[in-house]
Structures are given as C-alpha cells and as structure tokens.
Amino acid sequence: MTGTCWSVLMRTADLLGLSMRVTLVGVAMLCGSGPVVAEGLPEGAVRATFEAKFPGVTIKQLSPTEIAGWYLVETDGAALEASILYVHESGRYVFSGGLFDLASGRNLTRDYVRRKQQEVLSGLDLSKVILLKPQAEAQREPALRPIVVFDDPDCPFCRKFHPEVKKIVQAGVPVAVVLYPLVRPHPDAYRKSVAIWCAEDRAAMLDHALAGQPVPSPEQPCAHPIDENLKLGHDLHVSSTPSIFLPNGTLVLGHRSAEEILGQVRPNLGLPVGQ
C-alpha cells in the first residue's frame, strides 16, 4: 500500500480542491494502520519515516513550524506552494494545504513560500541574465531590484508578454530575463536559448526570438548559463513560462499587462502609483 500512498494523498487533495488553493485544510493519516512511530521523534526520524512512507518523493526542506509537534515538509513538486505538506512528529498524520494563523490573519504557508523565493532570488547573479534597464540606467547598475522573468524563446505566452516587459522597463523598472527553455514541449528552445546568450547583442536577439523570428545558431560556441538557469528554476519550482517574480518575492504566472505588474510593484518600490 505504501507504493500508492503519495498518489492517494494527492488525489484526496485534488478532490478537496487543495490544488486550487482553496482555504480548506485536508487532514489525512499516513498510509498504514495505527501509529507509524512513537510520538516525539527527532527531526531525522521524522524525515526517515516520511521518506519510507512516500518512496520516490524528495524532501527539499524539513523544518519545525510555530505549532508544537508539527513540521513543514517541502517536497520536490512542480509548484512551490503545492509542494508543501505538514507532518506530525509522530509520523502518523500529514495534511496538505494552507496553514493559517487566525489570531494574526497570516497565511503561514504563503509566508514561507515568499521567504523561500526571496532567499533564492537574493542570490541571483545578474551576469547570468539578460538585464533590461531603463534608459536612464543604461550605463550603470539598476537602482531598483529587478523584476525577474523566466522566459522560453518558443513559449507563445512569453511572446505575448514581451511587449509588456518593454513597457515595464520604459516605466523605470528593470527586468532580468532568465532564459529558461522548457524542452519537453519546445525541443528547440534550449538551442535557441544558447544562441540568444551567445549573440553579440543578447537583448536584440531576445526581441528577435520572442517576435517569432528564426534564431540562427552561433558561429562559435560560447560559455552560457542555461544549465544553471534550469537549476535556479528548479529551486524555485518554475514549471511554466513566463514566470514573473516581483521584487518582494511574489510569483505571477502567465501573460499580464504592464499596468497590472506595475500596479503591484510600484507601492513596494516606493514609486508613485501614477508613474
């Protein structure tokens, strides 16, 4: 039964609407009958018990929560918020969904997600992105933290969104484009990403690619960060493009208007709302 434990739990979560992030907490007992282990196990034993019950599921993070006896488990799922589970120290109970502190009105799961995203993005190496800067900052480092956009050169929604990216930059907010080929749906996207990076003018070749124009392979191979970008996206659980990370760590998915993005960014950057 343990071999199907994970799939059963996920189907239960889907039935309860957890994949839709409905504010409902589904509680389930780990597969098996009776207590799995004695209560009060140390963290290492909780990890071992979880991994034994969910073979093939990778634990990326295990940490105690504000609730005594409960641990947050970040798994290797596609979307970060959907990859978080909570497990009791006894190893017997696990639930999937948002954890709320009703006294403070905080969504503790969302708080964790944003902290995690900010932590990963704070180490972003701007030398490995295509940094689109406002005209006034063209010759210097950007004064503001950039919006980070994961782009696939063959993604139709990235192509729709790219003109909006240009409007965001024109409005004074820098954008860091991370070339992130999704090779399963777009087999040629990796080659194109390398070609964009190896181009003499990366921003111009990015424009060319996202306009649906042919992208020639470089005449000479060059060192590129595409594999590192894939790891970065994996750490952030990026599974679709465009994935847009605002400076405060908020993730926005898919094609959005420049005004919608700027409306979320301006207050956090101290910019006038009408700018």
C-alpha positions in Angstrom: 0.0 0.0 0.0 2.9 2.4 0.7 3.7 2.5 -3.0 0.4 4.2 -3.7 0.4 6.4 -0.6 1.5 9.6 -2.3 -0.9 9.3 -5.2 -3.8 8.6 -2.9 -3.0 11.6 -0.8 -2.7 13.8 -3.9 -6.0 12.6 -5.3 -7.6 13.4 -2.0 -6.1 16.8 -2.0 -7.4 17.4 -5.6 -10.9 16.3 -4.5 -10.9 18.7 -1.7 -9.8 21.5 -4.0 -6.3 21.9 -2.5 -4.7 22.2 -5.9 -6.9 25.3 -6.4 -5.6 26.7 -3.1 -9.0 26.8 -1.6 -8.7 27.8 2.1 -9.5 24.3 3.3 -7.0 22.1 5.1 -7.3 18.5 4.3 -6.1 16.1 7.1 -5.1 12.6 6.3 -3.3 9.8 8.1 -0.2 8.4 6.6 -0.8 5.2 4.8 -0.7 2.2 7.1 -2.7 1.2 10.1 -2.1 2.6 13.6 0.8 4.8 14.7 3.8 4.6 12.5 6.3 5.6 15.2 6.2 6.8 18.8 5.5 10.4 19.4 8.2 12.9 20.0 10.7 11.7 17.3 13.7 13.9 16.5 13.8 15.6 13.1 15.9 12.9 11.5 13.5 10.2 12.4 10.6 12.2 11.1 12.4 12.6 7.8 13.2 8.9 7.7 9.6 7.9 8.4 8.2 10.3 5.7 10.6 9.0 3.1 9.7 5.4 4.0 6.0 6.1 3.5 6.5 8.2 0.3 9.2 6.4 -1.7 10.4 8.4 -4.6 9.4 11.8 -3.1 12.4 14.0 -2.4 12.4 16.2 0.7 14.0 19.6 -0.1 13.3 21.1 3.3 12.1 19.9 6.7 11.7 22.4 9.5 9.6 22.8 12.7 6.6 25.1 12.5 5.1 27.5 15.0 2.8 24.7 16.1 4.4 22.3 18.6 4.9 18.9 17.2 4.3 19.8 13.6 6.9 20.0 10.8 6.8 21.7 7.4 7.9 19.5 4.6 8.9 21.0 1.2 8.8 18.3 -1.5 10.2 18.3 -5.0 6.9 19.2 -6.6 6.3 21.4 -9.6 4.7 24.4 -7.9 6.3 25.6 -4.6 3.1 26.2 -2.7 1.5 23.0 -3.8 4.7 21.1 -2.8 4.4 21.9 0.9 2.9 19.4 3.4 2.8 19.4 7.1 3.6 16.2 9.1 3.2 15.5 12.8 6.2 14.5 14.8 4.6 11.1 15.5 4.8 10.3 11.8 1.1 9.4 11.8 -0.6 12.5 10.4 0.0 14.7 7.4 -2.0 17.4 5.8 -1.8 19.4 2.6 -3.0 23.0 2.1 -2.6 26.4 3.6 -1.8 26.8 7.3 -3.4 29.9 8.7 -2.9 31.8 12.0 -6.3 33.1 12.7 -5.1 35.3 15.6 -2.8 37.3 13.3 -4.7 36.6 10.0 -1.4 35.3 8.4 -1.2 32.6 5.8 1.9 30.8 7.2 2.3 28.7 4.1 2.3 31.7 1.8 4.8 33.5 4.2 7.1 30.5 3.9 6.8 30.5 0.1 7.7 34.2 -0.2 10.6 33.9 2.2 11.9 30.9 0.2 11.5 32.7 -3.1 13.2 35.9 -1.8 16.1 33.8 -0.4 16.7 32.1 -3.7 16.4 35.3 -5.8 18.6 37.3 -3.5 21.5 35.2 -4.8 20.6 35.9 -8.4 23.8 36.6 -10.4 22.9 39.4 -12.8 25.8 38.5 -15.0 23.8 35.4 -16.0 20.6 37.1 -17.0 19.6 39.5 -19.8 19.2 42.7 -17.8 16.8 45.1 -19.4 17.4 48.5 -17.8 15.5 51.8 -18.1 17.3 54.3 -20.4 18.5 56.4 -17.5 20.3 53.4 -16.0 21.7 52.1 -19.3 25.4 52.6 -18.2 25.1 51.8 -14.5 23.7 49.2 -12.1 20.0 49.5 -11.7 18.9 51.5 -8.6 15.9 49.2 -8.1 15.7 45.4 -7.6 14.6 44.0 -11.0 11.6 42.0 -11.7 12.8 38.5 -12.7 11.1 36.8 -15.7 11.7 33.2 -16.7 11.3 33.1 -20.5 11.3 30.3 -23.0 12.0 31.6 -26.6 9.4 29.2 -28.0 6.7 30.0 -25.5 3.7 31.7 -27.1 2.7 33.4 -23.8 6.3 34.7 -23.4 5.9 36.2 -26.9 2.7 37.9 -25.9 4.2 39.2 -22.7 7.4 40.5 -24.1 5.9 43.9 -25.4 4.6 44.4 -21.8 8.1 43.7 -20.5 9.3 46.6 -22.6 6.6 48.9 -21.2 7.6 47.9 -17.7 11.3 48.9 -18.4 10.2 52.1 -20.1 8.2 52.9 -16.9 11.5 52.8 -15.0 11.6 49.3 -13.5 14.4 47.0 -14.6 13.7 43.4 -15.7 16.0 40.5 -15.5 15.2 37.9 -18.1 16.3 34.3 -17.3 16.5 32.1 -20.3 14.6 29.0 -19.3 13.9 26.5 -22.1 11.1 24.0 -21.5 12.5 21.3 -23.7 9.6 18.8 -23.4 7.0 21.0 -25.2 9.7 23.0 -27.1 12.6 20.8 -28.3 14.5 23.6 -30.0 14.2 26.0 -27.1 17.5 25.0 -25.5 19.4 25.6 -28.7 17.7 29.0 -29.1 18.4 30.0 -25.6 22.1 29.2 -26.1 22.1 31.1 -29.4 20.4 34.2 -27.7 23.1 34.2 -25.0 25.9 33.8 -27.5 24.7 36.6 -29.7 26.6 39.9 -29.8 23.5 41.8 -28.8 21.6 39.5 -26.4 18.7 41.8 -25.9 18.2 42.3 -29.6 18.3 38.6 -30.3 15.8 38.0 -27.5 13.5 40.5 -29.2 14.0 38.7 -32.4 13.2 35.3 -30.9 10.2 36.5 -29.0 8.9 38.1 -32.2 8.8 34.5 -33.6 11.7 35.1 -36.0 14.3 32.4 -36.8 17.2 32.2 -34.3 20.4 31.1 -36.0 22.9 29.0 -34.1 26.1 30.9 -33.1 29.1 30.6 -35.4 31.3 29.8 -32.4 30.2 28.1 -29.2 30.3 30.2 -26.0 30.1 29.7 -22.3 26.5 30.1 -21.2 24.4 29.9 -18.0 21.4 27.9 -19.4 22.1 24.8 -17.3 22.5 27.0 -14.2 19.2 28.7 -15.1 17.5 25.4 -15.2 18.7 24.6 -11.7 17.6 28.0 -10.5 14.2 27.4 -11.9 14.1 24.0 -10.3 15.0 25.5 -6.9 12.1 28.0 -7.4 9.7 25.2 -8.7 9.3 27.0 -12.0 7.3 24.7 -14.3 5.8 27.2 -16.8 6.7 30.4 -18.6 6.5 33.2 -18.3 7.1 33.0 -14.6 7.4 36.5 -13.1 8.9 37.1 -9.7 8.3 40.6 -8.3 10.9 42.2 -6.1 9.0 41.2 -2.9 9.1 37.5 -3.9 5.5 37.3 -5.2 5.1 34.9 -8.1 2.9 36.0 -11.0 2.2 33.4 -13.7 1.4 33.9 -17.4 0.8 36.8 -19.7 -0.2 40.0 -17.8 -0.4 43.6 -18.8 2.4 46.0 -17.9 -0.1 48.1 -15.8 -1.1 45.1 -13.8 2.5 44.2 -13.0 3.4 47.9 -12.3 0.4 48.2 -10.0 1.8 45.5 -7.8 5.4 46.7 -8.0 5.1 50.5 -7.5 3.9 50.6 -3.9 6.7 48.1 -2.8 9.4 50.1 -4.6 8.2 53.5 -3.2 7.3 54.7 -6.7 4.3 57.0 -7.3 1.2 54.9 -8.3 0.7 57.0 -11.3 4.3 56.9 -12.5 
